[in-house]
Amino acid sequence: MPEIELKHVSKNYGGVTVIRDLSLSMETGEFVVLVGPSGCGKSTLLRMIAGLEDISGGEITIGGKVVNNMPAKERDLAMVFQSYALYPHMKVADNMSFALRLGGVPKAERDTRVAEAARILGLENLLDRLPRELSGGQRQRVAMGRAIVRNPRAFLFDEPLSNLDAKLRVRMRGEIKALHQRLGKTTIYVTHDQTEAMTMADTIVVLNGGRVEQAGAPLELYNNPANLFVAGFIGSPEMNLLDVATLGAGTTSVALPSGAHLPIPHPIDLPSGTPVVYGIRPQHVSLGEGGVAAQALVVEPTGEAQEVRAKIDDTELSVVIRDAPLLSPGAAIALQIDASKVLLFDKASGQRLGK
């Protein structure tokens, strides 16, 4: 039985529908990441699970029990917000124990739970400080500690790292993943950052316009996106999506508008001239003699590689080059495309071809 399940859930604000007939299940101990662009409905969905937003239709169950009309405080879920939401006049220990005190938990047990959470999160030396005396990362750990002490059925995270700098975000996402592995609790995590989704999730749910575009393991979505939206959203740098035309049944290449040919993994049974979209990740293109003639436009060294914006005739694409001398803008290059990694999509529907 799923720990948390949504069945045909919808949410309307007046005449605007933000969640559309959405069904989803999360298993016990699973780390599920809801990802998508701003306005796709991911935070609204999380707040509906938490009981902070009413649902307009469908059913939400937690532990097999329907919770549509259950108040948030009775759902046994702990939520960590983007803004930390710490009480500025309370010390760290009091912030962490506040919900327990409201719930009538005896002081001795409160102190024990706070001490254990502080030990897990490395907050032992900060318990007597006020929030203003903490760094952003320390405040986020306090917010996580406040959730841990409640020993909830599941954790809900709403973009908890978006206020942190890039280096601290990387460290904190590692801490959150390690915390999940240690506690083994079902976790639902909302982010717009697909790198966070790829590195943290057991299951990624890609949302768009209030609907699930695809759900699955990170590498499944990376290697086998169901449609153009998922292909363009998952992966960094993002997948190259190029407009091409087929060359007829039995051929193993397609043509750019300029006429240049690009390889495909196997023949596709479509009439010559059928418009399709050609997907290839920048990491799957390399330099090599006899490849497709191109020109380097912009070169960005990253240390371990160089990210190159290149042009084949009038079509631009991104390439990640490793183990090669630094290119110069304007240089003539030849690109070898790994045909086994090429994905093709229907131009009209956006759906993957030949799955």
Secondary structure as GFF3:
##gff-version 3
##sequence-region A 1 355
A	DSSP	beta_strand	4	13	.	.	.	ID=ss1
A	DSSP	beta_strand	16	26	.	.	.	ID=ss2
A	DSSP	beta_strand	31	35	.	.	.	ID=ss3
A	DSSP	alpha_helix	42	50	.	.	.	ID=ss4
A	DSSP	beta_strand	57	62	.	.	.	ID=ss5
A	DSSP	beta_strand	65	66	.	.	.	ID=ss6
A	DSSP	three_ten_helix	72	74	.	.	.	ID=ss7
A	DSSP	beta_strand	77	80	.	.	.	ID=ss8
A	DSSP	alpha_helix	92	102	.	.	.	ID=ss9
A	DSSP	alpha_helix	107	121	.	.	.	ID=ss10
A	DSSP	three_ten_helix	124	126	.	.	.	ID=ss11
A	DSSP	three_ten_helix	131	133	.	.	.	ID=ss12
A	DSSP	alpha_helix	136	148	.	.	.	ID=ss13
A	DSSP	beta_strand	154	158	.	.	.	ID=ss14
A	DSSP	alpha_helix	166	183	.	.	.	ID=ss15
A	DSSP	beta_strand	186	191	.	.	.	ID=ss16
A	DSSP	alpha_helix	194	200	.	.	.	ID=ss17
A	DSSP	beta_strand	203	208	.	.	.	ID=ss18
A	DSSP	beta_strand	211	216	.	.	.	ID=ss19
A	DSSP	alpha_helix	218	223	.	.	.	ID=ss20
A	DSSP	alpha_helix	228	233	.	.	.	ID=ss21
A	DSSP	beta_strand	240	246	.	.	.	ID=ss22
A	DSSP	beta_strand	253	255	.	.	.	ID=ss23
A	DSSP	beta_strand	261	263	.	.	.	ID=ss24
A	DSSP	beta_strand	275	280	.	.	.	ID=ss25
A	DSSP	three_ten_helix	282	284	.	.	.	ID=ss26
A	DSSP	beta_strand	285	301	.	.	.	ID=ss27
A	DSSP	beta_strand	306	312	.	.	.	ID=ss28
A	DSSP	beta_strand	315	321	.	.	.	ID=ss29
A	DSSP	beta_strand	332	337	.	.	.	ID=ss30
A	DSSP	three_ten_helix	339	341	.	.	.	ID=ss31
A	DSSP	beta_strand	343	346	.	.	.	ID=ss32
###
